[in-house]
Amino acid sequence: MAGAFALLFAAIAAVCFLPPPAASQGCKSQNLGSNRVFASCSDLPHLSASLHWTYNSAAGELSIAFVAPPAAEAGWVAWAINPTGMGMAGSQTLAAFRGADGRMVVKTYNITGYGALKESKIAFDTTDLAAEYAGGTMRMFGTVKLGKEMTVVNQVWQVGGSVTAGVPDKHAFNPDNLASEGTLDLLRGVSSGSGASGTKKRNIHGILNAVSWGILLPIGAIFARYLKTFQSADPAWFYLHVSCQLIGYIVGVAGWGTGLNLGSKGIHQTTHRNIGITLFSLGTLQVFALFLRPNKDHKYRFYWNIYHYLVGYTVIILGIINVFKGLKILDTDQKWTTAYIIVICILGGIALLLEAITWMIVLRRKSRNPKA
């Protein structure tokens, strides 16, 4: 059992150290045309994107060329400045895609929330908007009037796979998509991405929850259900059960907290989030119910046991389901999901074996003492 735990922990932990995908072509080798020359360029850390720019400090104008492959040929690319913070909400966005006539267009969007997009005027004046598509890559050009006081800006970039009725459809929620944000220092000519830390936070969230709700709580349930059958394990089984569940709950609360933090930054996975809130609520209820547990001979102990079993098994089932949902959201290699399946199968096999053994023990006791 300990080996299975170590296998899963190592498998999921390795996700934290996966390097971000590199851009398919260095920005300095990209040919944007003889009339398009920029003072600086940077290979952005996600979505194989790059940014070329020139900042006119006297006029407070930023000229940019954003280069990235869309998620599909009929898709879109977007680059934005967020004057209010990091993330999508508040972004003043330029998006390029093919119009109804097949020609490339650039439209502006003031993204105030996470609903459907609607073309709108952004907070900055824009000129020279243009776009082109060649070799599977879109190139978007434009000049943004920032003002002389904005010399360091928050940038967000994104790609999508489809456009409907002239409106970019929702992008994917893979780690690269969620991590595509950073800062742009216009005076120093330096672009940096902050997405690596965001990816690490998501992976930490996944590890904490997989270990707690997905492994420790099922192990604690195995202790309670099967070890108490062995008279020599009483009361050790109870302390093992409580210790395992409490540790799992504490680690799970930490994982739940990191999830709420991710959600507050605009990364919303409704079903996964709702299951997580349910797990936290039921887990907290179980902890408090421990202090209200009636004595063995109390008339309400029978009902308390029913409640404890039902809530406990509900938490275990929901926890396992949510781990799988989390692995899908992280979009990790299939081997990590396979590793977790192996661990669950091992725990399930141990449970089936102990189920058979404990039933044999119970039946043998009854045959020896029918009146018991």
N, C-alpha and C positions, 0 to 999 in steps of 0.2 A: 504493500500500500504506500509506503514511504517512497519507494522507487517510482511509482506511478505519479505521485505528487511532484517529485523532482523533475520528471520528464516533462510534464505540462508546464511547470514554472519556467524551465529553461527554454521550452519552445516558444512560449508567448513572450518571455523577456527578450528573446533575440529580436523580436519585431522592433524594439526600441532602438536597435543599433543598425537597422537597415538604412543604407545611405539613400538620400533623395535622388531621384532620377536626374541625370544630367541633361543639359540642353543638347539637342541633336546636332547643332551647328553653332560654333562660337560666334558671338556677335561681331567680332572684329573682322571675320571673314565673310560676313553677309554683304551682298551687293544690293544697295537700295536704289541704285540709279545715279547717274552722273550729277543730277541736280539736287540730290538729297544727301547732304553731308552734315554729320552731327559731331559735336565736341566730345561727347562721352557715350559709352555704351556699357551695358551690363547683362550678363547671362543670368536671368532670374532662376531661383532654385527649384521651381516647380513648373510642370506643364510644358516643358521644353520651350519656354518663352524667353524673349530677350527684349530689352528696352534701349533705344537710342534717344539721346536728348541733347538739346542745347538750351542753356538758360541765359536770357538777356536780362542781366540784373538792373540795367538802367531803365528798362521798360517794364520789368516784372513779368516777362513773358517766357513761357516754357514751350518749346517746340519738341514734339516727340514722334518717334516711330516705334510702334509696338508690333512685334513679330512673334507669331505663335501658330502652330497647326491647330485647326478646330478639331473637335472630337469626331466629326464626320464631315464629309465634303460639303454637305448642305447645312453645316453648323455655323457657329459664330465665335468671335473672340471679343474680349472686352478688357479695357484698362481704365482705372478710376483713381481719383484722389479723394480721400476721406478726410475732410477738415475737422471732423468731430471725434475721431478715434480710429481704432483698428476694426477690421471686419467690413461686411457688406453694407449694413445699415448706416445710412448717412453718406454713402459713396456718391460722388459726382462722376458719372460714368460715360465713357465713349465706347460704343459697341459697333462692330463691323460685321456685315453679313451680306449675302446676295439678296437683292430686292426681287420683286415679282417679275421684273423684266430680265433677270439674270445678271444685272450689273451690280457691282459692289457698292454698298451705301454705308454711311456712318451716321448713327443717330445718338442722341444724348438722353440720359436717364438720371433723374434725381431719385435715388433709391432711399426712400424714407423708412421702409420696413421690409417684410419678407413675403409680401403678397405678389400678385401678378404685376409684371412690368407694364409701364405705360410711358410712351415717349413724352419727355418733358424738358423744359429749360433747366439747365444746371446753374449752380451758384457762380460759375466763372464764364466769362465771355470766351467763345471759341471761334477760330477762323481756320481756313485752309484744311478743312476736314476732307479726307480722301482715303480710299482703301483699294487694295488690289489682291488678287489671288493667283498664285503660281506655285507649281510643284508641291501641292498639298499644304502650303503655308499661306496664311493671311498676313498682310502688312497694313497697318492702320496708321495714318498720319494726321497730325493736327497741331494747332497752336492754342495754348490755354493762357488766358490773362489772369495770372495769380495775384499780382500786386507785389510791391517791393518787400513787404514784411514777411512773406511766406518763403523761407529759404530751405526749410526741411518739411517734407510732406509725407503723409501716410499714403502708400499706394496699395491698390488691390488689383489683381488681374484674374481673368477667368476664361474658360472656353466651354462651349456647349456643342451638342450634336445636331440640333434641329431648330428651325424657325417656323412659326405658325402665324399666318396672316400678318406678316411683317413684324412679329414680336419674338424675340429670342425665348426659346423654351428653357425650362429649368435645367441647370447643369447637374452633373453627377456629384455624389457626395463621397467620393473616394478621398483618401488622405491627401493626395496632391491637390485636389480641388479645395479642400478645407484649409490647406496651409498656405495658399497663394496670397500672401500679404507681406508687407515690409515697409521700409522707409526709403526715402530718396533725399539725399543731401545735395541740394542744387549748387551750392557754392563750392563744395569739395568735389563734386562730381562722383559721388559714391552712392550706390544702391545696395541695400541690404535686405535680406528676407528674414522675417521673424517666424516663418512657418515651422522651422525645425523644432522650436520649443513647443509649438502647438501640437505637433505630431507626437512629441515625447509625452506631453500631458495626456493625450488620448490613449497612448500605449500604457502609461502608468495606470490610468483609469481601468483599462481592460485587464491588466494583471491583477490589480487589487480585487476586482469583482469576480474574476475567474477563480482565484484562489479561495475567496471567502464564500460567496453564494454558490459557486459551482463545484467546490471540492470539500472545504472544511465542514460545511453544514451537512452534506450527505454523509461524511465520515462520522460526524457526531450522532446522526440518526442511527447509523449502523451500530455504534457503541450502545445506544439506549435500547434498541430493539433486540439485539442478540446476546450481548454479554451478560445482561441481567438474568438470563436463563441459567447461567452457570453460578451455582451457589458460592463458589470460591471467589467470584468476581464482585460480590456484594460487600461493601458499597462502592468499590473502586469504579464500577461501570458508571455510576451516577456522576462522580467527580470528573471522569474522562468526558462524559457527555456534556456536562455543563461547561467545562473548560474549553472544549472544542467549539461549542456553539458560541460562547462569549467571545473567544478570539475571532471566530468567523464573523460575528456581528460587528465587532470593533473595526476589523479590516474592511468589512463591507460598507460600514458607514463612511470610512475614509474614501472608498471608491465611489460611493454615492455622492459625496461632497464634491469630488473632482468632476463628476458628471454634471452636476448642477452648474459648476463654474464654466464648463464647456458650453452648456446650453445658454448661459447668460451672455456669451459672446456671439450668439447667433447660430450656433451649430445645433440644429434641432432634429432629433429622431423621435417622432412622437410616440410610437409604440414602445420602443426601447426605453424611452424616458418614463412613460407611464408605468411600465412594468417595474422599473427601478424604484419609483416612488411607492408603488404597492409593496414591493419587497421591504423597503425601509420601514414602512408603516407596520406591516405584519411582524417583521423582526423585532421592532421596538415593543410591540404588544406582547410578544413572547417573553421578552426580557422582564417586563414589568409583571407579567402573569406569574413568573417564577417566585416573586415575593408574596403572591397571593395564593400559593398552592396549599390546598387543605391537607390536613393529616390523612394518612392512609385509611383510617377508620371513620373519617368524616362523611356525612351523608351526601355532600356535594362533590366528593373526590371523583366519583364515577363520571359526572358531567364535565369536571375540569379535565379529566383524561381525554374525553372525546374531543373537547375543544383543542387541547394541546396537540393531539395527533393530527387533527384536520388542518389546523393552521400550520403546523410544522411541515407536513407533507406538501401543502400548497406552496410554502416558501421554497422547498427543495425543487419542486417541479418548475415553478416560475424562474427560479435562479438558473437552472440548467438551460431553459429556453432562452433566457436573456443573454447568457454567455454566447450561445450560438448566434443570436442576433447581433451581438457586439462584434464577434469575429467577422460576420458578414459586412458590417459597417466599416470596420478597419480595412476590409478588402485585402487581407493577408493571403499568403500562399495557402493552397489547400492543405499543405502538410501540417499547418498549425491547427486547423479544424480537425484533421485526422488525428492529431496527437490528443486533442481533448476527447474525441470520440473513443479513443483507446482507453483513456483514463476512466471515462464513464463506464465503458464495458467491463473494465477490471473491477471497479467498485460494484457494478451490477452482478458480476460473477461471484464476487466475495459474498454479496448479500444473498444470492441464491444458494450458495453452498452452506452458509450459516443458517439460512431458513430451513434447509433439509436437516442439518445437524440438530438444531434446537427442537424441531418437531419430533425427531427421534428420541431426544432426551425427555421431552414432555410426555410422549406416549409411553415410554419405558417406565417413567415414574408413576403414571396412572395405572399401568398394569401391575406394578408392585404394590400400589396402595390405592385400590379402586375407590375408597371412601374419601380420598384426599380431594 
